[in-house]
Amino acid sequence: MSDVVVITVTGSDHPGIVAGFTVVLAEVDANILDIAQTVERGIFTMLLFADLGEADVSLEELQDALREEAERQGVRATAQHEDLFREMHRV
């Protein structure tokens, strides 16, 4: 299984969302591979790919840290292995 995770964040737009989540990733030495974010009618959406190969945490620990940041920001965040994400969204 790949060390790449897909992180999605959605919620009401406000300053600091991207900063908050990228700080969480930097603190655990995760490498951001790609990031895209949009705002439509005040709704923020972010899709981020991160490599956990050199990270100091397991996926479960990262999910907990992201959940805490999501609660702090008032948004919803999920993180899952890229392989699982792709299988779940296969047509």
N, C-alpha and C positions, 0 to 999 in steps of 0.2 A: 504494500500500500504506500502511496505517495506521502511525503511529509507536507504537502501543500494543503492548506485549508481555505475554504471559501467562507468569508464573513459577510453577512448582510445586515444592514442597519436601516430601519425605517421609522419615521415618526414626524412630528411637527418640526419644521425647520427653525433653527435658532443658531446663533454664533457658538462655535466651539465644538461642534459634534465631531468633525474629522479630527481635530486636534486631540480631543479626549481619547478617541479610540487608537490613534496612532501612537500616543504616549504609552498606552497599555502594551501595545506590541513592541515598542522600543524597550520598555522595561524588562521584557522577557527575552530579548535578543531575537525576535522574529523578524524575518526579512520581508518587507512588502515588495511583491512582484508586480502587482498591477492594482490600480484603484480607479473607480469611476463613481461619480456622484452626480445626482440631478436633483433639482427642486422644481416641482410642478404644483402650482396653486398652493404653495405653503407646505407641501409634503416633501420631506427629504428622503432620498433613497441612496444608499451607498452599497457598492459591490466591491469587495476587496479580496485579493488573493495574497496569501502570506505563506512563506516557507518556514516551517518549524524545525527544519533539520538541525539547526544550531541553537534552537531555543532552549531555555532553562526550565520549561514547563511541559507537562503533558497536555493533550487536547482538552481533557476534562478540567485541568487547572486553568487553562486559557478561557474556556467557556465560563467558568466561575468569575474570572476577572472581567470578562466582557459583560456578563450579566450585571455585575456591580456597577460598571460604568453606564450601562443602559438605564439602570434604575436611577442613577444620579442625574442622567440627562433627560429622563422621561421619554425614552425611545425604546424600540425593540431591536434586539441583536441576536443573531444566530451564528454559530460556527460549526462547520462539519468538514470532514475530509473531502477534497475535491472529487475523488473517485465516487464517493457516495452521492455527493451533490449531482454529479453528471448522470449517474444511474437513475436518480429520483426524477430528473427532468428530461429524461430521454423520451422521444416521441415514437 
